[in-house]
Amino acid sequence: MYPIISLSVTGLLTLFLGFSENKKIVFPASIAFLLIALATAFIDWNAPGFYFNDMLQVNNTSIVFWAILIISAILIMGFSEGFERFEFAQPAEYFAIVQFSLVGAIMMVSFKNLIMLFLGIEILSVAMYVLTGADKRNIRGNEAALKYFLMGAFATGILLFGMAMFYGATGTFNIGSGVFIGGDNSFFLWIGCTFMLIGMLFKVAAAPFHLWTPDVYEGAPTIFTAYMSTIVKTAGFVALFKVLSTTFSGLQDFWWIMIAVLVTLSLMIGNIGAVSQNSFKRLMAYSSISHAGFMLLALLGDHENALGSIMFYSVVYTLATISAFGVLMVVSKERIEKGRVYEQNDLFKGLAQNNGFLATVLIIAMLSLAGIPLTGGFWGKFFVFRDAASSGLFWVIIMAVLMSAIAIYYYFKPVLLSMSKKTSLESITINPLAKFIFAITTFGTIVLGIFPWILRSLF
Amino acid sequence: MLIHLIILIPLAGALISLLAGKNNQSLSKNIALLGSLISLVVFIYAAIQHQAGNTELLSLNKPWLPEMNLALKFSVDGISLLLIALSQVLIPLIILSTSKIEYHKSHLLYALILVTQSALVGVFSAKDIFLFYFFFEAALVPAYFIALNWGNKESSKASFKMFIYTIFGSLIMLVALVFLYSKGQTADMDALISTAEFMPSGVQRALFWAFLLAFAIKMPLFPMHTWQPDAYTTSPTPATMLLSGLLSKMGVYGLIRIALPLSPWAAEHYSVIVIGMAVIGLIYGSIIAIKQDSIKRLIAYSSFAHMGLMAAGVFSGNIEGLQGAVFQMLAHGVNAVGLFFVAKIIFERTGSRSLSSLGGLNKTAPALSIFFMIILLGSVALPLTNGFVGEFLMLKGLFEKHQLLGIIAGLSIILGAVYMLRLFQKTMFGESNELTESVEDVSGIEKLTLAIISGLVILMGVFPNVLLKVSEPASEALLNLLAKI
């Protein structure tokens, strides 16, 4: 609850900081504001309760997710260098929007009422539409923002329609004990359930609602691509879990086949689509679709473990994604072609010769995304497989395993390129803050790969 | 409680070598060597105690993910003990064998070799199926990166093929393990054996083929071997030694430890088919080896043939076959490392791996040719060398199981002699040419390494009982378990 207030206030403050003469102050101030929000999150630790007329539920689980979201935001914003490199940049606006978007994400992980869920999704989405187009003079960015906005607005409409149907069928917006099919309302309940799921699955980029993903990921400035693929995904999956495990738990017979089919589709489209991508950001976009498929697997199992698996998966995915996009940001600014940073896979050619540190970070991130043991990604996959196994869905697991084997092929493309002997790069400068963030994400990936219980034992 | 020390000492060595040995090959090499030797000494102490009845020393049982019933459970029996011994002995030898050439970023190379060592000890001692899987995969990653970073363009292609193949097999095995785990609600190998016993035959068939796929790719077994010759030939020698000497043994070990006990009915049911595959591979590998011109490729195919015989031994289902396979794992590990080392020495001095361009090395390098002869005879399975004991036992076991296949497999000894002696004749004998005229003989560390390997070849051949006795109780226990079903 407190971080919502804190972030709203500091977001406004950040906007006003933009008027100050010294633009350099905005970056450290924003990081400090985020840290304050992180600190206020823990005020409610061990003091579970409800807020805003019981529309928000706060407990230790939600606080853990708040912390994950805010820490991810801090790590990603650390790469911004105050957006000094952006032409026509408005750093104060970006930082303010980031803080506002976190308010939305926090609402998504702690809602008790569907109105709050809708508000959260909208606050986060509108912020993301704006940030996607943050680089105003970039035509690709504008196109991406418009695409994202049009499709997102449509998905929001579907979500809202679903909620209305759900309200019509049950007479309440509160999520809580399960609802059951039966009586005259069942038709509206089905429609409500289906449409709400579609609206939310759009946000987490699960196939077949993924069509925006590659273009938006590619068009958006890399830092906001990283933001989108981590924060939105984490918050979106927690929201999905909350809806499916409470209100819709009685409808499991209805939605499990839908989710199972979506898992299969997401894995196939994500992994097969990624194979032929030359652009690193598009590759990561397809990989993001496939990871949505893996995380959906957890929802198929019993609900006791699913949240822990989703939490673990989103943390390892976030760490690896921040590393990967971070390396892309650091390296791509060294190579400008036609006034734009170069973001194809072969940017990484010879990175190991040039800068062993960055290559190591990239390789460990890719190993983690591919789910190789010794990295956290392995346990992320293991946990969701185990969850799906508990419901006996072995055909989905075999599918997922085959797709993991394909995934190794494309995740190793950047790895192999970075180990190549020839290099087109000149010396790369990394600022100390970026180095520090890389150290955290890489070390975190390895530590979670060897001692997974550090996170798993949280709940 | 020393097993975790044996795993952690190489890791610590890797870390120190990585941090302290930067840009200093001899320092990083010495640190790595020291690390692996300390680990070896601790292991020898623990192994002696273990044989004296103090089995506590080499076992550990700590919760890992308690709410999921996963444990850090290690314990060893005779088979595990011998294989850990193999990895502990071979890793220092592999490190010694790198002394002549300059490797760029050598500290990283030695760190990766030591990480492989840790993972191997983990594989050979893990008693939790997911712990086993974890180490099984983890052993591959450093070996792959050695091949990638210190190889050429060809080797990066070949090793990538190997990586995808083996990971694919392992992932299929992971599904089978997750299935067993979800049925048995435990990840403990010993406890799962009783779960597996009562699995319906259809399920056991699926489990068996999933396990076999993973291990057959790792070994490799015909027809899953296509990654192997390229990977062995093009990889830098330390990676080839790791792959052929140690990582391939994980496949055979997996058959013994996972495939046989966890799908017992199907393992018995399909044993003749697997032996058939193995014997095809054995003959096929041997015949191809005869025609090879590249030394490394010849040894690679010979290695493939030997692995086939080991699989046949494991599936023969009697004590001779199983014991022979265990012994041959050790012998082949030593011999493969020795042969690849000799190939490396020849290549370093002459710049050629082609049999047609070599010859006459025995005049300029007599010591090398003597060591080569000893290791080669071990590989040919001459009596009083280490290769003989294992092959003899396996063939005897195979005869008891299936006479025809036994006879065909027996041909491989003749074929083995043909390609190995051809290798020796084409390199060591004949006229010297401009490549081989001015070759200097082995000396110093190279000589020491070769002497240790040759010594092992002869000692293991003369006193095989020392080792066979260690693994006998474990082999008998496994066969008793299978006989019950």
Interface residues (C-beta under 8 A of the other chain):
Chain A: A352 G356 L367 I372 P373 L374 F378 F382 F385 R386 A389 S390 G392 F394 I397 I398 V401 L402 S404 A405 I408 Y409 F412 L416 M419 S420 K421 P452 W453 R456 S457
Chain B: W64 L65 P66 E67 M68 K105 F130 Y133 F134 F135 E137 A138 V141 L148 N149 K153 S156 F160 F163 I164 I167 F168 L171 I172 L174 V175 V178 F179 Y181 S182
